[in-house]
Amino acid sequence: MLIPPSNTLIVYAVASGSVSVAALFVAGYAPGILISLAIVLVCGYYAKRHDLPACERVSAREAVARTIAALPCLFLIVLVIGGILAGIFTATEAGAIAVLYALFLSTAIYREIKLADIAQICLKSAQTTAVVMFLIAASIAMSWILAYLNIPALVAESLVGISENPIVILLLINLVLLVVGIFMDMTPAVLIFTPIFLPVALNLGMSPLHFGIMLVLNLCIGLCTPPVGTILFVGCALAKTTINKMVRPMIPMYVAMFAVLMLITFIPEFSEGLPRFFGLIE
């Protein structure tokens, strides 16, 4: 959700009304890579501690050959971001282009998918999407109830009244967003809480771009946590396991993601460095 193409970042751009989609897309790379590295470190430590079997080391020649073979896949990043920055297509169109390019690679280049398999792939995709859409429908109903009871506005007023220390307020905002991410889907959460927390963040000296990345990262962590963790449910469905068996081994990963969240919250350069380098922000 942080690394493009990300519909959530597009939704935030609309909700904030002042941040370009291109800047958000570029800003998402560094936090996304940090999250990936943190999870990789946790997985590496887990594998070493439990003495899990490892693959054989490959030679330098084999490594170069595999890298060359992967170049068509890596070009997808250049295609999506380059096309958006060059103004060839919009961020939403980039998602469709990415799907078509991936389909072309899998059928024509790598030949991992046959044309006869596409119908079955679409069926499985529809089944997985149905589960996700059911969760989204439930979370939208909850978001309507919260908005009707004016709970988000009350929460924002309470946060400002608790402390005038920016660090404390940011920690409280993060805490609220983490809890929200557990029970609510990302799209309604962004639409509801952006107009509430963004003015508070701006008063603390935060840029809309920085706050948007922090907001989305909080909600991304919520996607991995029960009871409404969409990614968790999809992962369980694909791995044919249960939530109970998934949660406990993921606790170290939650800790790693929270550590990265703190870095993103209090070090703006992680979010603003790349957009500033490309001239997307001042």
Secondary structure, 3 states (H helix, E strand, C coil): CCCCCCHHHHHHHHHHCCCCHHHHHHHCHHHHHHHHHHHHHHHHHHHHHCCCCCCCCCCHHHHHHHHHHHHHHHHHHHHHHHHHHCCCCCHHHHHHHHHHHHHHHHHHHCCCCCHHHHHHHHHHHHHHHHHHHHHHHHHHHHHHHHHHCCHHHHHHHHHHHHCCCHHHHHHHHHHHHHHHHHHCCHHHHHHHHHHHHHHHHHHCCCCHHHHHHHHHHHHHHHHCCCCCCHHHHHHHHHHCCCHHHHHHHHHHHHHHHHHHHHHHHHCCHHHHHHHHHCCCCC
